[in-house]
Structure formats: C-alpha cells, structure tokens
Amino acid sequence: MDDTDKKILSVLQERGKLSAQELAEAAGVSSSATCWRRLKSLEEAGYISGYRAVLDRKKLGYNVCAFVHLSIERQYKNIIAEIEQKIMDRAEVQECYATTGDSDFTLRVIAKDIQTYDAFMQKFLFELPGVSQIRSSIALRELKQTTKLPL
C-alpha cells in the first residue's frame, strides 16, 4: 500500500458515494481507470470490508444509546458461543466486543426509548445463560461517532 492507496481510502472514508472519476480527482490519481484498478485491488486485498449508508439513528426514532457491560459466571465455551450467537442475532446490538477487565462483553445498544431499552434488558439480557452481572450506562450526548480510521 502506497500513499496513493491511502489517499483513495481516505477520500472514500469521507465521501463513499463517488464515481470512479470523482474519486480519481479527489485522490489526485491521473485517470479514473487507474483509480478503479487500485480500488478493486484494495477491495480484493481486504482493506475495504464493505460499503454502506450511515443513517441518523435519532431521525429514525432511536433516541437511547446504551453501553452494556456483561459479566459471565464461568467461561464455558458452549455458554460463550450461545451468548455470542444470541447477541449477533439482535439488531438493537450495534457493536459487541469481548473485553478484558471488569466485564467479559461490552455492547453498544440502541432503543427507541427507555421503556424499549428496559424491555430489551428484561426479555433478552437477563435471559442470557450464565450472566452474573449487567451494568448499563446511558449516553446523554453523542460527542463523536465515526468509522474513519486515521490514515
């Protein structure tokens, strides 16, 4: 990966919906064909994992963002696998990380309102097998949310 590839990736992070010509111009690549070949090469090498629209959750009615810390009683492989699969199947869970420290998993969860979040906790989180502790933090304000990587 050279500086031109990094510039292409940087432009895509800022403005992902560009034609090959627009991307070439923004990245300073001499031709759209050259830019297109480089882009395809970056995709094939796995530097680009996908393309998507970033939606405004609040405009879509998801007014609650919670960070959930789950602790598991014992680290049995079958229980961990079941928890991970159940978490993967829930659309409310926007992100999930296996973590070190006081909790085993940290989740970012969205909900329409606090009542919906409470129902998610009662009917889903509290029903997960082997969970010993659940701690939630509700975001009051979103100061920064990005998927851009520093290139």
C-alpha positions in Angstrom: 0.0 0.0 0.0 1.4 3.3 -1.0 0.5 7.0 -0.4 -1.9 7.0 -3.4 -3.8 4.0 -2.0 -4.0 5.7 1.4 -5.4 8.8 -0.3 -8.0 6.8 -2.1 -9.1 5.1 1.2 -9.1 8.5 3.0 -11.4 10.0 0.3 -13.7 7.0 0.5 -14.0 7.4 4.3 -15.1 11.0 3.9 -17.3 10.6 0.8 -18.1 7.0 0.0 -20.6 7.7 -2.8 -18.3 8.8 -5.6 -17.9 7.8 -9.2 -14.5 6.5 -10.3 -13.9 9.8 -12.0 -14.8 11.8 -8.9 -12.7 9.5 -6.7 -9.7 9.9 -9.1 -10.0 13.7 -9.0 -10.3 13.8 -5.2 -7.5 11.4 -4.6 -5.2 13.1 -7.2 -5.0 10.0 -9.5 -4.4 10.8 -13.1 -7.1 8.6 -14.6 -10.4 7.1 -13.5 -9.3 3.7 -14.9 -6.1 3.7 -12.9 -8.1 4.7 -9.8 -10.7 2.0 -10.4 -8.0 -0.7 -10.7 -6.4 0.5 -7.5 -9.8 0.5 -5.8 -10.5 -3.1 -6.9 -7.1 -4.2 -5.7 -7.7 -2.6 -2.3 -11.1 -4.4 -2.1 -9.6 -7.8 -3.1 -6.8 -7.4 -0.6 -9.4 -6.8 2.2 -8.6 -3.2 3.0 -12.3 -2.3 2.3 -14.7 -4.5 4.1 -17.9 -3.1 2.6 -19.9 0.0 1.6 -22.9 1.3 3.4 -25.0 4.3 4.1 -24.6 5.8 7.6 -28.1 6.5 9.0 -29.1 9.1 11.6 -30.5 6.9 14.4 -32.3 9.8 16.1 -34.1 10.8 12.9 -35.2 7.1 12.7 -36.5 7.3 16.3 -33.7 5.5 18.2 -33.2 8.0 21.0 -31.5 5.8 23.5 -27.9 4.6 23.2 -26.6 2.4 26.0 -23.3 0.8 26.7 -23.8 -2.6 28.4 -21.2 -4.5 30.3 -21.9 -8.2 30.7 -20.0 -10.4 33.1 -20.3 -14.2 32.7 -20.2 -16.6 35.7 -17.8 -19.1 34.1 -16.0 -19.1 30.8 -17.5 -22.3 29.4 -17.1 -22.5 25.6 -20.6 -23.6 24.9 -22.1 -20.8 27.0 -19.9 -18.2 25.5 -20.8 -19.4 22.0 -24.5 -19.3 22.8 -24.3 -15.8 24.2 -22.3 -14.6 21.2 -24.8 -16.0 18.7 -27.8 -14.6 20.6 -26.1 -11.1 20.6 -25.3 -11.4 16.9 -28.9 -12.0 16.2 -30.2 -8.9 17.9 -30.5 -5.7 15.7 -30.5 -3.5 18.7 -26.9 -4.5 19.5 -24.9 -2.2 17.2 -21.5 -3.3 18.4 -20.2 -6.1 20.7 -16.7 -6.6 22.0 -15.2 -9.4 24.1 -13.2 -7.4 26.6 -10.8 -7.6 29.5 -11.3 -6.0 32.9 -14.5 -5.9 34.9 -16.7 -7.3 32.2 -16.5 -10.1 29.6 -18.5 -8.3 26.9 -19.2 -4.6 26.1 -22.2 -3.8 23.9 -23.5 -0.7 22.3 -27.3 -1.0 22.2 -29.8 1.4 20.7 -33.5 1.6 21.5 -36.5 3.9 20.6 -36.9 5.0 24.3 -36.0 4.0 27.8 -39.1 1.7 28.1 -38.0 -0.2 25.0 -34.5 -0.5 26.4 -35.9 -1.8 29.7 -37.9 -4.4 27.8 -34.7 -5.4 25.9 -32.9 -5.8 29.2 -35.8 -7.8 30.8 -36.6 -10.1 27.9 -33.2 -10.5 26.4 -30.2 -9.6 28.5 -31.5 -11.0 31.8 -32.4 -14.2 30.0 -28.9 -14.9 28.6 -27.3 -18.0 30.1 -24.5 -17.7 32.6 -24.7 -13.9 33.0 -23.6 -12.9 36.5 -23.8 -9.1 36.2 -25.1 -6.5 33.8 -24.2 -2.8 34.1 -25.6 -0.2 31.8 -24.5 3.4 31.0 -26.9 5.5 29.0 -25.3 8.1 26.7 -26.5 11.6 27.5 -24.9 13.3 24.5 -23.1 11.9 21.5 -19.9 13.9 21.1 -18.2 11.9 18.4 -19.1 8.8 16.4 -17.1 7.8 13.5 -15.9 4.8 11.5 -13.0 6.7 9.9 -9.5 5.3 10.6 -6.5 7.6 10.8 -4.5 7.1 7.6 
